[in-house]
Amino acid sequence: MDFLTTFRIIGSGLSAQRKKMDAVTANIANISTTSTPEGGPYRRQKIAFAAEPLEKGFDSSLAQAVNAVRAEPAADAREDFKRIYDPAHPDADGEGFVTFPNVNLLEEMTEMITAGRAYEANATAFDAMKNMALKAMDIGK
């Protein structure tokens, strides 16, 4: 495997984790948003990862074995909204209930920590590959 292929794989992992962190940040920022321009409360965003084949750098027999990471576009989570009785809230319905987003702060913080650690692992792998490439170039001197 050449160095550039490895850098492409690591770069795709960094990009995917960044997109996940962006979704988590948006979820936390909108944890109390009860009305959106689309109508209704904010709906939690989830990022899914998928394998993306690398098209260059390998012969045909190994092309299926090595994949990069692709972050799918953010999708709305399908968990139910929370309904809380608060008749004084401006978005309360006729019965006095307010529909809040389906965002769980504990779950979002866990996702943030996981994404942060995965990003750090990718950055460490990138640094290790960079150092290996530099050492390989020093051998020729």
GIKA-V894859 format. One record per pair of residues at least 4 apart in sequence whose ideal C-beta (glycine too) atoms are under 8 Angstrom apart, sorted by the first residue. I is the first residue (numbers start at 1). J is the second residue. D is the distance in whole Angstrom. If there is no record, write none. Layout:
I;J;D
I;J;D
This chain:
1;5;5
1;6;6
1;57;7
1;58;8
1;66;7
2;6;7
2;57;6
3;7;6
3;129;6
3;132;7
3;133;5
3;136;8
4;8;6
4;57;7
5;9;7
5;54;6
5;56;7
5;57;4
5;58;7
5;66;7
6;10;6
6;129;5
7;11;6
7;126;7
7;129;6
8;12;6
8;54;6
8;57;8
8;68;6
9;13;7
9;54;7
9;66;7
9;67;8
9;68;5
9;69;8
10;14;6
10;122;5
10;125;5
10;126;5
10;129;7
11;15;6
11;126;8
12;16;6
12;52;7
12;68;4
12;69;5
12;70;7
13;17;6
13;68;8
13;69;5
13;118;7
13;122;4
13;125;8
14;18;6
14;119;6
14;122;5
14;123;7
14;126;7
15;19;7
15;69;8
15;71;7
16;20;7
16;47;8
16;49;6
16;69;4
16;70;7
16;71;4
17;21;6
17;115;5
17;116;8
17;118;5
17;119;4
17;122;7
18;22;6
18;119;7
19;23;7
19;47;6
19;71;4
19;74;8
20;24;6
20;47;5
20;71;7
20;111;7
20;115;4
21;25;6
21;112;7
21;115;5
21;116;7
21;119;7
22;26;6
23;27;6
23;45;4
23;46;7
23;47;5
23;74;5
24;28;6
24;108;5
24;111;5
24;112;5
24;115;7
25;29;6
25;112;8
26;30;6
26;45;6
27;31;7
27;44;5
27;45;6
27;101;8
27;103;5
27;108;5
28;103;7
28;105;7
28;108;5
28;109;8
28;112;8
30;42;4
30;101;6
30;103;7
31;42;8
31;101;6
31;103;5
31;105;6
31;108;8
32;100;7
32;101;7
33;41;6
33;42;4
33;101;6
34;41;5
34;42;8
34;89;7
34;91;4
34;98;6
34;99;7
34;100;6
34;101;8
35;39;7
35;40;7
35;41;7
35;91;5
36;40;6
36;41;7
36;42;6
40;81;8
40;99;7
41;81;6
41;99;5
41;100;6
41;101;5
41;102;8
42;101;4
42;103;7
43;76;4
43;77;7
43;101;7
43;102;7
44;76;7
44;77;4
44;79;7
44;101;6
44;102;5
44;103;5
45;74;4
45;75;7
45;76;7
45;77;7
46;74;7
46;75;6
46;76;8
46;77;5
47;71;5
47;72;7
47;74;6
47;75;8
48;71;8
48;72;4
48;75;7
49;69;6
49;70;7
49;71;6
49;72;7
50;69;8
50;70;5
50;71;8
50;72;6
51;67;4
51;68;8
51;69;7
51;70;7
52;67;6
52;68;5
52;69;7
52;70;4
53;63;7
53;64;7
53;66;8
53;67;6
53;68;8
54;58;7
54;63;7
54;66;5
54;67;7
54;68;6
55;63;8
58;62;4
58;63;5
58;65;8
58;66;6
59;63;7
62;66;6
77;102;6
79;102;4
80;102;6
81;99;5
81;100;6
81;101;7
81;102;5
82;99;7
82;100;4
82;101;8
82;102;7
83;97;5
83;98;7
83;99;6
83;100;7
84;97;7
84;98;5
84;100;6
85;96;6
85;97;6
85;98;8
86;92;6
86;96;7
86;97;8
86;98;5
87;92;5
87;96;3
88;92;7
89;98;4
91;98;5
91;99;8
92;96;5
92;97;6
92;98;5
93;97;5
93;98;8
93;99;8
103;108;6
104;108;7
105;109;6
106;110;7
107;111;6
108;112;6
109;113;6
110;114;6
111;115;6
112;116;6
113;117;6
114;118;6
115;119;6
116;120;6
117;121;6
118;122;7
119;123;6
120;124;6
121;125;6
122;126;6
123;127;6
124;128;6
125;129;6
126;130;6
127;131;6
128;132;6
129;133;6
130;134;6
131;135;6
132;136;6
133;137;7
134;138;7
135;139;7
137;141;8
